[in-house]
Amino acid sequence: MDLDTTSSTAEYDRLIARHHAMRLRRQILAPAPSFAAAPAGPGGAPGGDRPDARPAAGGYGAHEAYGAYDRDHDGAADQRVILGGLGLVTPFADLIDHLYTFMFRRRPFLRALFPESMEFQQVHLERMFEYLIEHLHQPDRLSSTLAQLGRDHRKLGVRPVHYEAFEEALCEAIRHRSGAQWTAELEAAWVRMLRFAVRSMVAGAESALTEPPYWHATVVGHERRRADLAVVRVRTGEPYPYRAGQYGTVEHPLLPHTWRQYSMGCAPRSDNELEFHVRRTGPGGVSEALVEHTAVGDRLRLGPPRGTLMPEDDTRDLLLVAGGTGLAPMKAIVEELVEHRPRGRRVHLFVGARARADLYDWQALTELGGRKPWLELIPVADDAADGPAGPGGRLAEAVSRAGDWSQHLACVSGPAGLVDEVRTRLVASGLPSTRIHHDPVLARL
């Protein structure tokens, strides 16, 4: 790519970013249409006898009225009602299947906002319902997570008015699933929970008006480290404002509207270049497209950075534990510490794999950590025994055997099962759970 082409591409990216920011501002600040008449309840009358059949004036676009509606919301009380009636609407897979069927039948134009395959989206929503219900009694924690999700959802083109259609479809699905045992109290609790979530997500979207909903990125490097794994390097035209340890969502042109999460495998760089470590997890998905069907010069889209894996206000010695491509955020953290390490801080990085041959980025790590007495790199392979090259066996066991971590700050990344196992062992050995950091379940969606 010559200099003129690179310059033109960067300028195009800057123009696109400004265009998206201006368009999003107009969309969010524009008055939203009022709610359509509530659909018929079990008794046949519009909305049945639901006390919340008529939303706050102005619909989801009127944030002041919406805030007043939620000010005295008793999340714990709604949590008890929803849990008490959970058997009526579960399994969530059936509830969600009816929800989307109804929504797309009533508003077919919304189908274009979703990927061709709805399987991942349905799992996403199922986990979100579980997360909402579990944390409904913790509004501050819930609001913070949902605000980040709302910021991220801007890349999908979601507007506040779209949540109206979702609420209507959710109420229809609840009535369908609960049948004759439907109650106004149960539906109202679900509606209040949804509206709390929407308010937080809209607030998150509004807080990010000065940044684009997504970034264009050009592939500048694609290296196969294994048959099923590639390190993909990209460069954005606009600075991508992430911190070491965070992740972003990636869309491949072969799969429009299909976004998957990948951690950045390097600390922020002045040349706007970043890398993703991608393992192919199955046929036909984003991971296969990135590993098998991506070349230098291809264009990807990146959603906003997310995650809080590495706290900024804690300078304790660090225990980093990475399994598989969970190495990516840990490598980024180590790179950042090479340049900006608090004086006296020591770092222990355990990297696990099924076999030593699967430690795909070990050479880069050893070069990065060479002659740095504050950094200890420990490879762990399932198929190996303890020896000079490092401990063997399961990663969680190797970490717990290696020392006393009770005074450390721990960051764990990798498959969900591994994260849970490491966390359980560290807590059992005396490390407070508040000092064990990993991305929450909702953030992985």
Secondary structure, DSSP 8 states (H G I E B T S, - for coil): --HHHHHHHHHHHHHHHHHHHHHHHHHHHS---------B-TTSSBTTT-TTSS-STTGGG-HHHHHHHHTT--HHHHHHHHHHTHHHH-SHHHHHHHHHHHHHHH-GGGGGGS-S--HHHHHHHHHHHHHHHHHTT-HHHHHHHHHHHHHHHGGGT--HHHHHHHHHHHHHHHHHHHGGG--HHHHHHHHHHHHHHHHHHHHHHHTTTTS-SSEEEEEEEEEEEETTEEEEEEEESS-----TT-EEEEE-TTSTT-EEEEEBSS---TT-EEEEEEE--STTSHHHHHHHS--TT-EEEE---B---S-SS--S-EEEEEEGGGHHHHHHHHHHHHHS--TT--EEEEEEESSGGG-TTHHHHHHHHTT-TTEEEEEEETT--SBTTB-BS-HHHHHHHH---TTSEEEEES-HHHHHHHHHHHHHTT--GGGEE---TGGG-
